[in-house]
Amino acid sequence: MSSLFATYYGLGSQPVPKSGKGKIFIIAGILLVISILVFVFSGMFKSDKQVEEKKEKKEEKEKSKSKGDADVEKEVELGASRSCEKNKKINAAEGSLGDCDSVSDIDPVGVTFTGQYFTPKAPIRGNLWIHELSSTDDTKEYIAAHQSKDNYCKMVRFQIKKDGDVCRYKQLDAGYVPSPKNQSTSVCTNESKVLGSWAKKGDVPISTSDKERGYGIQEMKYNKFCD
């Protein structure tokens, strides 16, 4: 560009010829220089504008990508689910069942009873013998029942309670009602009969072994995070 200015100033410093052709030549030269300068500067402005536009497009693309990544992460987080854990066990009168989102994450599916008053010892019952007695936002209570051969419906009440981020299990009390071992006359064979029997039970102690008087649950089996 310095050479263009030098040309321009060089033309301007020349003595003006007296002929008309000389004047035309000078005017044509000046116009040529002006047109070249206009072309150069317009190219520079155009180039700067293109660079700015490319920069803006790049920023928009990066913002869009960041938003897209955030949306994907959010979808993954919302769509994430816990793995179903089946046939977990607790062998205690009370204790932790581990982390949970709600008491509904825990589904009792079986019990092994214990206590001196069971004959034969340690009878096992599945989920059809476990009935929900009550439910709140953070606590569920269940009755585990057993129709014995000595004509009693023997029952143990236990609870699942959410405590912070974990669920806890605890045996609460036990009781019995007379119940014929014949299935057609037993009061221990379905939910409505068991819950009705619990309301009029006779009390017995909670036991933690076959040598202790009363009824208890030696082992509670449960599923966790399973639909």
C-alpha positions in Angstrom: 0.0 0.0 0.0 3.0 2.3 0.6 3.9 2.0 -3.0 0.4 3.1 -4.0 0.8 6.3 -1.9 4.2 6.8 -3.3 2.7 6.6 -6.8 -0.1 9.0 -5.9 2.3 11.6 -4.4 4.7 11.1 -7.2 2.0 11.9 -9.7 0.9 14.9 -7.7 4.4 16.3 -7.6 5.0 16.2 -11.3 4.8 19.5 -13.2 1.5 19.9 -14.8 1.8 19.7 -18.6 0.2 22.4 -20.5 -1.4 20.0 -23.0 -4.9 18.5 -22.6 -3.5 15.0 -22.9 -1.3 15.5 -19.9 -4.2 16.7 -17.8 -6.2 13.7 -18.8 -3.4 11.4 -18.0 -3.0 12.9 -14.5 -6.7 12.7 -13.8 -6.9 9.1 -15.0 -3.9 8.2 -12.8 -5.5 9.9 -9.8 -8.8 8.1 -10.4 -6.9 4.8 -10.8 -5.2 5.2 -7.5 -8.4 6.2 -5.8 -10.2 3.2 -7.2 -7.3 0.9 -6.0 -7.5 2.4 -2.5 -11.2 2.0 -2.3 -10.9 -1.6 -3.4 -8.2 -2.3 -0.8 -10.0 -0.7 2.1 -13.4 -2.3 1.1 -11.6 -5.7 1.1 -10.1 -5.0 4.5 -13.6 -4.1 5.9 -15.1 -7.1 4.3 -12.5 -9.4 5.7 -12.9 -8.0 9.2 -16.7 -8.5 8.9 -16.2 -12.1 7.7 -13.9 -12.8 10.6 -16.4 -11.4 13.1 -19.3 -13.4 11.5 -17.2 -16.6 11.7 -16.4 -15.9 15.4 -20.1 -15.3 16.2 -21.1 -18.5 14.5 -18.4 -20.5 16.4 -19.6 -19.0 19.7 -23.2 -19.9 18.9 -22.2 -23.5 17.9 -20.2 -23.9 21.2 -23.2 -22.6 23.2 -25.5 -25.0 21.4 -23.2 -27.9 22.0 -22.8 -27.0 25.7 -26.6 -26.8 26.1 -27.0 -30.1 24.2 -24.5 -31.8 26.5 -26.3 -30.4 29.6 -29.6 -31.7 28.3 -28.1 -35.1 27.6 -26.6 -35.2 31.1 -30.0 -34.2 32.6 -31.8 -36.9 30.6 -29.3 -39.5 31.7 -29.7 -38.4 35.3 -33.5 -38.4 35.2 -33.6 -41.7 33.3 -31.2 -43.5 35.5 -32.7 -46.3 37.6 -31.4 -48.5 40.4 -30.7 -52.2 39.7 -33.2 -54.7 41.0 -31.7 -56.6 44.0 -33.6 -59.9 44.6 -33.7 -62.2 47.6 -31.7 -60.1 50.0 -31.7 -61.2 53.6 -31.5 -59.8 57.1 -30.9 -62.1 60.1 -31.7 -59.9 63.0 -34.6 -58.5 65.1 -33.7 -55.1 63.7 -31.2 -53.4 61.4 -30.4 -51.5 58.3 -31.5 -52.5 54.8 -29.2 -50.1 53.1 -29.9 -47.0 51.1 -33.3 -46.4 49.6 -35.4 -43.6 48.1 -38.6 -44.6 49.8 -40.1 -47.4 51.9 -41.7 -48.8 48.8 -38.3 -49.7 47.5 -38.3 -52.6 50.0 -40.6 -55.5 49.3 -40.7 -58.3 51.9 -41.0 -61.7 50.1 -40.4 -64.3 52.8 -39.7 -65.1 56.4 -38.2 -67.8 58.5 -39.8 -67.8 62.0 -38.1 -68.6 65.3 -39.2 -69.2 68.8 -39.9 -71.9 71.4 -43.6 -71.9 70.5 -43.2 -73.2 67.0 -43.5 -76.9 66.3 -41.8 -77.9 64.1 -39.1 -75.3 64.5 -38.2 -72.5 62.1 -41.2 -72.7 59.7 -40.7 -70.8 56.4 -43.4 -68.7 54.7 -43.4 -66.9 51.4 -44.9 -63.5 50.4 -48.5 -64.8 50.4 -48.2 -65.0 54.2 -46.9 -61.4 54.5 -49.6 -58.7 54.6 -49.3 -54.9 54.8 -51.0 -53.6 57.9 -50.4 -49.8 57.5 -48.5 -47.3 55.4 -47.3 -43.7 55.7 -44.8 -41.7 53.7 -41.8 -43.0 55.7 -43.1 -46.2 57.4 -44.8 -49.4 56.4 -45.9 -52.1 58.8 -46.5 -55.8 57.9 -47.9 -58.9 59.6 -46.1 -62.2 58.9 -48.4 -65.1 59.6 -48.1 -68.8 60.0 -50.9 -71.4 60.3 -49.6 -74.0 62.8 -50.4 -77.6 63.1 -51.5 -77.0 66.7 -54.4 -74.9 65.5 -53.1 -71.4 66.0 -52.5 -68.5 63.6 -49.1 -67.2 64.8 -48.2 -63.7 63.8 -45.3 -61.2 64.0 -45.6 -57.5 63.2 -42.6 -55.7 61.8 -41.9 -52.4 60.1 -39.8 -50.9 57.3 -39.0 -47.3 58.1 -37.0 -44.7 56.1 -34.4 -43.0 58.2 -32.6 -40.3 56.2 -31.2 -42.0 53.1 -31.5 -45.6 54.4 -34.4 -48.0 55.2 -34.4 -49.8 58.5 -36.2 -53.0 59.6 -37.5 -53.8 63.1 -39.7 -56.5 64.6 -42.3 -54.8 66.8 -44.5 -57.4 68.6 -46.2 -60.8 68.2 -49.5 -62.5 68.9 -51.8 -65.4 68.1 -55.5 -66.4 67.7 -57.0 -69.9 67.6 -57.2 -71.1 64.0 -58.1 -74.6 62.8 -55.4 -76.1 60.7 -58.0 -77.1 58.1 -57.6 -74.5 55.3 -61.4 -74.1 54.8 -61.9 -72.9 58.4 -58.4 -71.3 59.1 -58.4 -67.6 59.9 -54.8 -67.4 58.7 -55.1 -67.9 55.0 -55.6 -64.5 53.4 -55.0 -60.8 54.0 -58.4 -59.9 55.4 -58.5 -62.8 57.8 -55.0 -62.2 59.0 -55.5 -58.5 59.6 -58.8 -59.2 61.3 -57.1 -61.8 63.5 -54.3 -59.4 64.4 -56.9 -56.9 65.8 -58.0 -59.5 68.4 -54.8 -61.4 69.1 -53.4 -62.6 72.3 -49.9 -61.2 73.0 -46.7 -63.2 73.2 -43.1 -62.1 73.6 -40.8 -61.4 70.6 -38.2 -64.2 70.5 -34.8 -64.1 68.8 -34.0 -67.9 68.9 -35.7 -71.2 69.1 -34.9 -71.4 72.8 -36.8 -68.3 73.7 -40.4 -68.1 74.6 -42.7 -66.5 72.0 -42.5 -65.8 68.3 -40.0 -64.0 66.2 -38.5 -63.8 62.7 -35.1 -65.4 62.3 -34.6 -64.2 58.8 -36.5 -61.8 56.6 -36.1 -62.0 52.8 -36.8 -59.0 50.6 -36.4 -57.5 47.1 -35.0 -54.1 46.7 -35.6 -51.6 43.9 -37.7 -54.1 41.9 -41.0 -53.1 40.3 
